[in-house]
Amino acid sequence: MKIPSKYIENAVEQLSSLPGIGKRTALRLVLQLLNRTESEIEQFSLAFTEMKSHVKKCTSCGNISDTLICTICADPKRDHSIICVVEDIRDVLAIEGTESYRGIYHVLGGIISPMDGVGPSDLNIPSLVEKANTGELIEIIFALSPTMEGDTTNFYLYKKLGDKALIISTLSRGVTVGTELQYADDITLSRSLLQRQPFKV
């Protein structure tokens, strides 16, 4: 499509670089923004600038946070003896949305996927092993997506953690095999957590 303004074209290019946003959707959004006041546009852009400047990763679990320790890890009412291992932050949000889990998390930052060039050394695994070595944990839940890559990562983690004196469990298969965890509905995800099973190799 031919856009009669290089500035609009550049804005469309930037927005369409986001996942799930095509050129037509990007153009519609850009034209909507064009009709906003200068003050509104400044607030809009400031929100993203401040997000990039201030949002951190929790030094304990890897979740997003405005402080060094996220609100979940800092909450004394959470059960710090249970860790739920997830692929990324979207999975934390999905599980928190069920309101059925009261432990804490460990965000791996991905899953093992040789096809994508992601190996164990690219993931936040050493700190999980360190936590398991403290002797303070009772259970580690593998809450990775039930895909081939998720299962491969589960197996690798089990080999690293299987000799520890703690329970290692995984979500029940209420979550359909091949489904990304973040897309599971709240009820299915909640039941999968509550009916979790011992991890078996």
LINMO-V118454 format. One record per residue. N is the residue number from 1. RES is the residue in three letters. PSI is psi in whole degrees, 0 to 359 (none if undefined). D_CENTER is the distance of its C-alpha to the mean C-alpha in Angstrom with 1 decimal. Layout:
# LINMO-V118454
N|RES|PSI|D_CENTER ; N|RES|PSI|D_CENTER
This chain:
# LINMO-V118454
1|MET|139|35.3 ; 2|LYS|119|37.6 ; 3|ILE|126|36.5 ; 4|PRO|22|39.5 ; 5|SER|126|37.6 ; 6|LYS|333|35.9 ; 7|TYR|316|33.9 ; 8|ILE|319|32.5 ; 9|GLU|319|32.0 ; 10|ASN|319|30.0 ; 11|ALA|320|27.8 ; 12|VAL|318|27.3 ; 13|GLU|317|26.3 ; 14|GLN|314|23.6 ; 15|LEU|322|22.1 ; 16|SER|352|22.4 ; 17|SER|348|20.4 ; 18|LEU|145|17.2 ; 19|PRO|135|15.7 ; 20|GLY|1|17.6 ; 21|ILE|113|20.3 ; 22|GLY|177|23.7 ; 23|LYS|320|26.8 ; 24|ARG|316|28.4 ; 25|THR|318|25.6 ; 26|ALA|318|25.2 ; 27|LEU|317|29.0 ; 28|ARG|318|29.0 ; 29|LEU|318|26.5 ; 30|VAL|317|28.4 ; 31|LEU|327|31.7 ; 32|GLN|317|30.3 ; 33|LEU|327|29.3 ; 34|LEU|332|32.8 ; 35|ASN|354|34.4 ; 36|ARG|161|32.7 ; 37|THR|163|34.7 ; 38|GLU|322|34.3 ; 39|SER|318|33.1 ; 40|GLU|321|30.3 ; 41|ILE|321|29.2 ; 42|GLU|317|29.3 ; 43|GLN|320|27.0 ; 44|PHE|310|24.6 ; 45|SER|327|24.4 ; 46|LEU|324|24.4 ; 47|ALA|320|21.3 ; 48|PHE|323|19.4 ; 49|THR|316|21.5 ; 50|GLU|323|20.8 ; 51|MET|313|17.0 ; 52|LYS|326|17.2 ; 53|SER|326|19.7 ; 54|HIS|336|18.3 ; 55|VAL|130|14.6 ; 56|LYS|175|13.8 ; 57|LYS|134|11.4 ; 58|CYS|130|12.5 ; 59|THR|347|15.1 ; 60|SER|313|14.7 ; 61|CYS|343|11.1 ; 62|GLY|3|9.1 ; 63|ASN|163|7.6 ; 64|ILE|148|9.0 ; 65|SER|154|12.6 ; 66|ASP|350|16.1 ; 67|THR|173|17.6 ; 68|LEU|325|17.5 ; 69|ILE|129|16.3 ; 70|CYS|166|13.8 ; 71|THR|331|15.5 ; 72|ILE|310|14.1 ; 73|CYS|330|15.4 ; 74|ALA|352|18.5 ; 75|ASP|113|19.3 ; 76|PRO|346|22.3 ; 77|LYS|347|22.2 ; 78|ARG|153|19.0 ; 79|ASP|103|19.9 ; 80|HIS|3|19.1 ; 81|SER|355|20.6 ; 82|ILE|126|17.8 ; 83|ILE|130|14.4 ; 84|CYS|117|11.7 ; 85|VAL|122|10.0 ; 86|VAL|164|6.5 ; 87|GLU|307|5.4 ; 88|ASP|183|2.2 ; 89|ILE|327|2.1 ; 90|ARG|328|3.5 ; 91|ASP|325|4.2 ; 92|VAL|313|5.4 ; 93|LEU|321|7.2 ; 94|ALA|314|8.5 ; 95|ILE|319|9.9 ; 96|GLU|329|11.2 ; 97|GLY|338|12.8 ; 98|THR|338|14.9 ; 99|GLU|30|16.5 ; 100|SER|3|17.4 ; 101|TYR|130|15.6 ; 102|ARG|11|17.1 ; 103|GLY|200|15.9 ; 104|ILE|182|13.4 ; 105|TYR|167|10.2 ; 106|HIS|115|9.7 ; 107|VAL|117|6.6 ; 108|LEU|330|8.4 ; 109|GLY|22|7.2 ; 110|GLY|186|8.3 ; 111|ILE|159|10.9 ; 112|ILE|122|14.7 ; 113|SER|90|16.2 ; 114|PRO|327|19.8 ; 115|MET|329|20.3 ; 116|ASP|6|17.8 ; 117|GLY|23|19.1 ; 118|VAL|117|16.1 ; 119|GLY|177|17.6 ; 120|PRO|325|17.0 ; 121|SER|345|18.1 ; 122|ASP|355|15.3 ; 123|LEU|162|12.7 ; 124|ASN|66|12.4 ; 125|ILE|319|14.8 ; 126|PRO|320|18.0 ; 127|SER|333|16.8 ; 128|LEU|318|15.7 ; 129|VAL|320|19.3 ; 130|GLU|317|20.8 ; 131|LYS|320|19.4 ; 132|ALA|331|20.8 ; 133|ASN|347|24.1 ; 134|THR|337|24.7 ; 135|GLY|5|25.9 ; 136|GLU|350|24.3 ; 137|LEU|146|21.7 ; 138|ILE|321|22.9 ; 139|GLU|143|20.0 ; 140|ILE|124|16.9 ; 141|ILE|124|15.0 ; 142|PHE|108|13.4 ; 143|ALA|51|10.8 ; 144|LEU|156|10.0 ; 145|SER|140|11.0 ; 146|PRO|61|14.8 ; 147|THR|173|15.6 ; 148|MET|318|17.9 ; 149|GLU|320|15.4 ; 150|GLY|317|13.3 ; 151|ASP|323|16.8 ; 152|THR|318|17.8 ; 153|THR|318|15.1 ; 154|ASN|314|15.9 ; 155|PHE|316|19.5 ; 156|TYR|315|19.1 ; 157|LEU|321|17.4 ; 158|TYR|321|20.2 ; 159|LYS|329|22.8 ; 160|LYS|331|21.6 ; 161|LEU|349|21.4 ; 162|GLY|339|23.9 ; 163|ASP|3|26.9 ; 164|LYS|154|25.5 ; 165|ALA|69|27.1 ; 166|LEU|165|24.2 ; 167|ILE|132|22.9 ; 168|ILE|117|20.3 ; 169|SER|170|19.1 ; 170|THR|162|16.9 ; 171|LEU|145|16.1 ; 172|SER|161|19.3 ; 173|ARG|33|19.7 ; 174|GLY|334|19.7 ; 175|VAL|121|16.6 ; 176|THR|138|18.5 ; 177|VAL|133|18.5 ; 178|GLY|357|17.0 ; 179|THR|140|14.7 ; 180|GLU|132|11.0 ; 181|LEU|321|9.5 ; 182|GLN|343|8.1 ; 183|TYR|357|11.8 ; 184|ALA|145|13.5 ; 185|ASP|160|15.7 ; 186|ASP|318|15.6 ; 187|ILE|313|18.8 ; 188|THR|315|17.9 ; 189|LEU|319|14.6 ; 190|SER|315|16.6 ; 191|ARG|323|19.4 ; 192|SER|325|17.4 ; 193|LEU|312|16.3 ; 194|LEU|329|19.8 ; 195|GLN|28|21.5 ; 196|ARG|154|19.5 ; 197|GLN|158|21.9 ; 198|PRO|139|22.9 ; 199|PHE|131|21.3 ; 200|LYS|139|24.1 ; 201|VAL|none|24.6
